[in-house]
Amino acid sequence: MNQVKGVIFDFAGTTIDYGCFAPLKGFIDGFASKNVSITPEEARGPMGLLKVDHIRALTAIPHINKELQNNLGHSVTDDDVMEIYHVFEDVLLKNLVQYSDIKPFVVDCVDYLREKGIKIGSTSGYTREMMDFILPEVREKGYSPDYTVCADEVTKGRPAPYMIWQNMNALQIDNPRQVVKVGDTVADIKEGLSAETWTVGVVMGSSEMGLTEEEEKSLPKEELAKRKDVVKQRFYKAGADYIIDDLSELPNVIEKINDQLAEQEDHKLLTPGPLTTRKSVKLAQLADHCTWDDDYKKLTISVMNDITDICANTDEYATVLLQGSGSYAVEAMIQTFCKDDEKLLIVENGAYGKRMVKQAELAHKNYCVLSFDMCSAIDPEAVKNILESEPSIKTVMFVHSETTSGVINPIKEIASIAKAAGKTVLVDTMSSFAAYETNMKEWGIDALAASANKCLEGLPGLSFVIARKDLFEAKSNSKSLCLDLCDQYKGLYPDGKFRFTSPTTILLALRRAIDLYKMEGGLAARKERYAANHKVLMEETRKLGIKAIVDEKYQSYIITTFALEDISFEKMYTHLKKNGFVIYPGKLTDIPTFRIGTIGDIYPSDIKKLCDCIKAYKK
């Protein structure tokens, strides 16, 4: 189960030494040894760093550096830094035990974490010598972390991640997102961020507040609130995931993080989209981009060109990206390419064909419908017959892979017949694009619609239409501003600028997904993998006595619909989800069904494990 496994606390200011005063006098006295006065606020500025690095940071402050140079008669050297550090160290070692009291709520908080099986680590800007002075005292007072790393025990201290990573290694936690770093300084937050853990800033008794417990209690309520707000803003600016007053609030934060981790639980999505994607596709979203940026526009053009090449490797065709799901692209084709006074034939055998009918109706297009049973493929001869009997039909539109049932329609035959009759051919290839061969020019397809989050294995939120350029360059028929493909085309070409805000992160993910598509071996390799997935699915479900409702001759290797019979979908779904698999319920079928997709970053071994889980459920 994906939950928090470790909490790594800072020491001074977080779990002990309210206000983090032990180091303060050492820094002030260290600089006083060179006749330089620094304020407590200045001394606290770099708090959280390895102490010698802390001193180096202070010597870099312009007025301190200038005063040091005047007093020394030369530029500040590392020898000077070490002399200051030795004074600091002497003072600190005398004060450490005095400032080893445990902060309020620490013991109760740690007890809660241990009850939950959460391991306790710690990092510190103190050296091991300093830590050895206080660990026995702290242990005696009731707090003892499972593991402690000091800044002089790693290659580099905060904000570098090495102390956290060493804790993770010792505590045997391999996922940083199952670790929470808790601290009282900006350096603590940055340390957690660099290690990619969750980060929590503690306000009360922190070095950032710089007050004793008595001083905080004596402040007027409004003044205390203002001081706390200043610290909270520092933590927020530094990138903290959560900010708490004190450790009594940490258990609640842990529960919230666990809820988020549960939402992010890895599942194999055995669906026709959204589907399982590779980690690098998801990670591609982490960069912010401006749609006006030349590099981003070049990336947009590269994506459109690569998509076009998959099914229409000719200059006669172009791809237009569209913000929104695949249904947006299908409706955009109807809006843009279908004239109001010319008849559109919609050939349907499932829910997505019926959706086209609704879209045409709302767009006030002149249309007629030829329907087939959802478990059977479209009959090309029937299409030919209706075109011969109704010559007023100018456009033919149908779905290639009807995911209602899993039926695959004979795209080449239907398109060729319609094109031979002189019709414009529009196809919804949403679930088949990049997994089934499609030759637009040879087969006579004028335009097709598809989506990033299907067989290209990208993410939802971006669809596209590939069409003959002369259709994009003609007068648009669209009554919709946003779904006008001709206007979108003019904006995107030649330089790749979206008319309206681009889904930048989704496009970055799609760029990575297309790169992976090529790396795998393109259409041939993806088709082979998906077909292998489907073959294993059919073999294993037959062994379990689970029957597909579509005849094998009509069945795609995209998604398969099975009869539920005596299976409870809800109970099986829950069982499978607990074991890392998500499947689809049936969709508008006459009998109770469920569906299993075999596309996405899925392999035959995944399908075998799924079927083993179904077998275990049926027992």
N, C-alpha and C positions, 0 to 999 in steps of 0.2 A: 504494500500500500504506500502511495506517495505522500508521506507526511514528514514533518520536521523530525530529524534524528539527532541534531546537535545544536546547542546554543553556546556561542563563544563570547565570553564577557571580557571587557577591559577590566583592569584592576582599579587603580586610583581614580576616584571621582565617579566610578560606576558601581563597584561592589564594596569598596572600602574608602576611607579618607574623604569624608563629606566635604565637597568643595575643592578637593584635590590641592591640599596645602603643603604636603610633604616636600614636593620638588620646588615650591615657590621661593622659599628663603634661599635655597641652594643657588638658583639662577641669579637672584638679586645679589647675593654675597659674592658669587663668582665674578660678576662684572664689576662689583665694587672693588675687587682686588686689583682691577686695572683702572681704578678711579673713574668708573663710568656708572652713572645712576640710571637704572631702568625701572619703569613703573610695574606694578603687579599685572596690569593689563597687557603690557608688552611682554612680560615674562610668560604669560599664559598663551600668547598668540599661537605658537607652534606646538602646543601641548599635544601629546600623543605620539610624537616622534621618538626615536632612539635619542637618549638625552644629549649625546655629543652632537647629533644632527640638529637637535633643538637649539643648541648653542650656536652652531654654524648659521642656522636660520636667523637667529637674533643678531649676529654680527653682520648680516647682510642688510639689515634695516639701515637706510642711508644715514640718519642722524647718529645712530649708535656706531656705525662704521667710521664715520667722520671723527667722532669724539675719541674712539679707540686709536685711530691713526695719529691724531694730535698728541695723545698721551704716550703712545709708543714710539713715535718718531719714524714710523715706517708703516707700510701696508700690513694689514692683518694676515698673519701666517697661520698655518695649521698648528705650529708650536704654541702660538698665543691661544688658539682655541683650546688646545689640550691643557694649558695651564689654567684657564678658566674652568674647564671641565673638572680638573682635579680638586679645585676648591669646592665646586658644586657637589662633587661626589662625597667629599669629607663631611660637608654640612648635611647632605641628604642621609647618609648612613647613620648619623647621630639622631636624626629626626624620624626615621622610618617607623620604628616601633611605636613611637608616640602617635603616629597617624595611621594606625592599623585597625581602628574600630570599623566594624561592618556597618554599612548603611542600612537604613530601615527597609524592611520588606525583602531583603536579599535572601535570608534563610528560608522564609516561607516560599518564595518564588522558586528557589532551587529544589526544595522539597517537592513542589508541584511538578517540576520538570522531571525529577527522578521517578516519581510515581507514574509518569507517562512514558517512562523508558527512554527519556531524552538524555543524551550524554552532555557533560559540561566541560567545555574547554575554556582556555583563557589566553589572551595575548597582552603584552605590556611593553611600554617604552622603557621600562626598567631593565637593567642588565641582570644576568643570572645571580651575580653576587648580591645585588640589591634585593632581588626577589627572595633569596635564601634567608635574608634577615627577617622578612615579614611573613613568609608562608607558615612557619610554626605558630606564630601569634594568631594569624587569621584562622588557621585550622582549630586552634584552641577555642576560638570564639564562635565556631560553628559553621564556617564556610571552607570547603575544600574541593576545588575543581578536580576533575578526573585527569586533566593534563594542562600543563602550563608551558608556554613558549615565550622567551624573552627576546628583545630586539637584537641582542648581540649574538644570538644563536642561529641567525639566518643570514642569508646573503645581504639582505636589505630590509630595514624595518618599514613601518608605515610611511606612506600609504601603499607600499608594495604588498602583495597578497601572501607572501611566503610564510608568515606566522600562522595565518589561517590554514594554509595548505598543510603545514606541518601538523597542526591540530587534527585536521581531517584524516591525515595518514595514520596518526596515532590512535584516533578514535574509530578508524575503519569506516569512514563515511566517504563515498566516492562521488556523490552528487552535491555540488555547492548549493543548489536550490533547496536542499533539505537541511541547510545550515542557516542559522540566524546569528549575525554579529551585533552585539549590543555594546554601546559605548557612549561616552559623555563628551567627546570632542569631534570636531570636523574630520580630524585625521582618522578616527575610528570609522566614520561613515565611508570615507574614501578607501580605507583598507577593505571594508566589506564589499564595496562596489568593484574594486579591482579583482577581488576573488570571486565575484559574481554570486555572492550570498545575499540573503535578505539583510537589510540594515535597519537598526532601531536606535534612535537617539534618545538618551535619558536627560531630562532637563534639570530637575531638582537635585541639588548637591553636585552638579557637574562643574568641571573646570570652566566651561563656557559661562556659567552663572557666576562662579568665583566668590561665593558667599558661604559662610558657615551655616549650620542648621539654625542656630539662634538668630543670625542676621536675617535669614529668609523669613523666619517666623515674626520678626519684629517689624518687617516692612509693611506699610499700609497696603491694603488689598489691591488698590489700583496700581500702585508702584510695582508690586510683585508681578501683577499680570503683565505690565509693560516689559519688565525684565525677562519674563518667561517668553513673551512674544518675540523679543529680539533673538533669543537663543533658538527658538523654534524656526525662525526664518533662516538662521545660519544652517541649521540641520537640513531644512527643506532645500535650500540653494545647493547644498553639498550633494543632495540626491537621496536623502533618507527615505526608505519605504514607509516607515512608521516613526512617530515621535510620541513619547510618553512622558508623563510627569515623573513617575517613579516605577520601580519594579513590581509594584502591586498590579500594574496594568499589563505586564508582559504576558501572563497566561491568556488573557483575552486576545492579545495580538497573535500568539501562537495558534489559537483556534481559528482566527481569521486567515492566517497563512495556510493552515491545513485545509481550510475550505477552498482556497485558491489552488492549492496543489491538487486537491481532488478534482477540481474542474479541469486541470491540466494533465490529468492522468492519461498516460499513453494508451490508446485503443487502436486496434486495427479496424478501420472503417470499411466494412464490406458492403459498400453502397455505390451508386452510380455518380456520386458527387454531391457535396464535397467528399473527398476521399483521402486516404492516407497519403501523406506527402513526406518527402525526405526532410531531414533536419535542416540541411543547407538551404532548401527552398524557404522554410520558415524564417531562418536567420537572415535571409536576404532582405527582409523587411526592416531591419534594425537601423537603416540609414534614412535620414530625412533628406528629401530632394525638393528643389524648386522646379516647377514645370516650365519656367522660362529659361532654365539653365541649358546651355548648348550641349553639354555632355548628356543631360537627361533626354533632350530632344533626339540626339543621335541614338541613344539607347532605344527610344520609342520606335524610331525608324527601323532599327535592326530587328526588333521583335516583330514588327509588321512584315518585313521582308522575309524573315525566316518562316513565319506562319504561311505566307503565300506559297513559298517554295514546297511546302508539304504536299499540296494538292494541285497547284497551278504554276508550274515552273516556267512561266512565260510573262513577258511584259504586258500582255493584254489584261492581266488581272492585278488587283491590289487588295490589301486588307485594311479595313477600317476598324479600329478599336472603339469600344463603346463602354462607358461606365455603367455597371449594372450586371445582373445575372443574365443567363442565356435567353430567358424569355424576352428580355429587353431587345436583344439582337433579332429575334424572330419577329417581334412586333415592328421593329424598325424596318425590316425588309418589306413587310406588308404595307406600312405607312409610306415608304419611300418609292418602292418599285411598282406598286399596283395602282393603276389609274381608277378613279371612281366610276367611270363610265365603261370600263372594260371588265369582263367577267373573269373572276378568279376561281379556279377549281381547287378545293382543299380535299386531298385524299387522306382519310384518317382511319387508324385502327387502334386507337388508344387515347389516353388522357391528354397527351401533348399535341396530338392532332386536333382534338376537341378544343384545346386551348387556342390553337390557331383560328378556329371558327369564331370563338369569342372575341379574339383580337380584331379579326376582320369586321365583325359586326359593330364593335365599338368605334372602329375607324370609318364606318359607313361605306364600306367597299361593297361592290356588287359581286357576290360570291355564290357558289353552289358547293355541295358536299357529296363525296362518294365515300361511303363507310364500309368497313370490313370488321369481322370479328376480331377482338383484341388478341386472340390466341392464334390468329392466322396472319400470314404475310399478305401484303397488298398484291393483287393479281394484275400484272402488267396488261394482260389482254382486256380486262375490264376498263382500265384507264384508256386504252386505245379505242375501245368501243364508245365510251362517253365523249371522247374528243371528236370522233367521227360523227356522232349524232348531234353534238352541240358545237358547231364551228365558231360560235360567238365567244367561246372560252379563249382567253389570250394568255393566261398564266396558270401554271400547275405548281402546286405546293404540297409537300409531304414530309414525313419524318423518316429518317433512315433507320435509326435504332430506337424503337419505341420502348422506353424503360418502364412503362406501365406493366408489361408482361415479360419483356426480354426478347420480343420478336425483332428480327432483323429484316428489313424490307429490301427488295432487289433494286437498289438505287440505280445501277447502270442501265438495267432494262427499262425502268420507268422513265428515267431522264432521257434516254435515247428515243423512246417512243414519242414523248412530248416534244422533244426538239425536232424530230422528223416531221411532226405536225405543225412546226413553226411557232411553237409556244415558248414563252419565257419560263424557265425552270428554276424554282426556289426550293431549297432543301434545308431542313433542320437536321444537322449532323452533330447535334450537341454531344451525344454520348459515344459517337463512333469516330469523330475526327481524330486523326493521328493514331488510330488503332485499326482502321479498315482502309484499304486503298480507295482513293477518290481521285479520279482524273477529270477535272472540271471541263477542260477544253475538249478532250476526246469524247466524253460522255454527253456533252451538251448542257452542263449545269451552268446557269448564268450567275447564281449567287447561292451561297450557303452560310448558315449561321452556326457558330460553335462558341465554346467557353473555355476560359483558362483552367477551370477547376475540374476538368474531366480527364481525358486520356493524355493530355499534356502534363498532368499531375502538378498543376499550379494551384493557386488559391482562389476562393470565391470573390466576386466583385468586379470582374472584368470579362466582357464578352467581345465577340468580333464577328464581322461579316466579311467574307471574301467574295468579290464580284468582279465582273468585267468592268474595266475602267470607264467605258462609254456609258454604263449605267450610272456610275457615280458622278460622271460629268454632265449627265442630262439634267433636264428640269425635274426637280423633286415633286412628288405628289403628296408629301407629308403634311399633315395638319398639326403635327407635333414639332415643337422647336427642338426638344432634347433628342427625339428619335429620328431626326432628319439625317440620314446617312450621307446625302450629297453635301450638305453643309459641313458635316463632321469631316468628310473627305477633304474638302477645301481647306479646313483648318489644319489637318494633320499632314497634308502634303504641300510643299516638298520637305519641310524642315521638322515635322514631328510635334507640333504644338497643338494640344487639345483645345477645343473651343472653351470648355468649362473645366473646372478643377479635375485634374487627373488623379486616379487612385494610385499615387506614386509607389507606395510600398507594395501593392499587389502587382504592379508592373515590374518592379525589381525582382519579385519572387518569380514571375513568369519568365523573365530573362534567364534566371538560374534554372528553372524547370526545362526550358527549351535546350539549354546547354547540356543538361543531363539526358534529355531525350536523344540528342545527337551522340553523346558519349555512349549510351547504351547500344546504339546501332540503328536509331531511327525507327521508321515504321515497321520494318521487317522484324527487328528484335522485340519491339513492344508487342506486336501482334503475336509473336511466338510465345512470349511470357504469359500474356492474357489467355491465350488459347490453352496453354498448359495448366493455368489456374482452373479454367473451366472444366478441363478434362478430369482433373483430380476431384473437383467438386461433384461432378456427375457420377464418377465411380464410387466415391465414398457415400453419397446420399442414397444411391441404389442399395448399397450394403445395409443401410439403416432403414430401408423400406420407405424412404421419403421420395415422393414422385413430383417431377416437374410437370407443369400444366401445359407447356408449349411443346408441340412436336419437334423432335430434334432437327428436322429439315428447316424449320423456321427460327430456331434458337440462336441467339447471338452468344458471343463469349464475353459480353459486357455485364449482363445481369440475368439471373435466372429466377423465375417465380415457382414456388413449390406450394403444394396443397398442405394446409395445416392439419386437416383431419382431426385426430384426437389430441393434438399438441396445443397447449395454451401459449399463445405468442408472448403474452406479458411475462409469464413465468420463465419461459425459455430466454427471452430477451434479457431479463434481469440476471439469469445464470450466466449467459454469454458475456454480458458486460462486466460482471465481476471477474471474469477470466480474460478480459482484455479484448473482446470482440463486440462490434456493433453491427447489427443487421437492420434491414428495412422491413416494415410491415407491408402487406399487400396494398395495391392501389386500384380501387374501383373494379375489382374482379367480382364475378358472380358468386364465387365460392371463397371461403376464408383461406387466405394465402399469406406467405411471407416471401421476401426477396433477399437474395444474396448477390452482391456485386463482386466481380473478380478483376476489377481494374484498380489503379492506384499503385502505390509502392508496396505491392502484395506479391507473394511468391507461392509456388505450390506447397512448400513446407508450412506456410501460414494457413492455407486452406485445409491441409491435413490436420493441423492442430485444432482448427475450428470444428471440423467434423468429429474429432475426438471429444471435444467439449459437448457437442450436440448428443453424441452417443452416451456420455456420462449423464447428461440431463435426462435422456429418455429412460435410462435405467431406474 
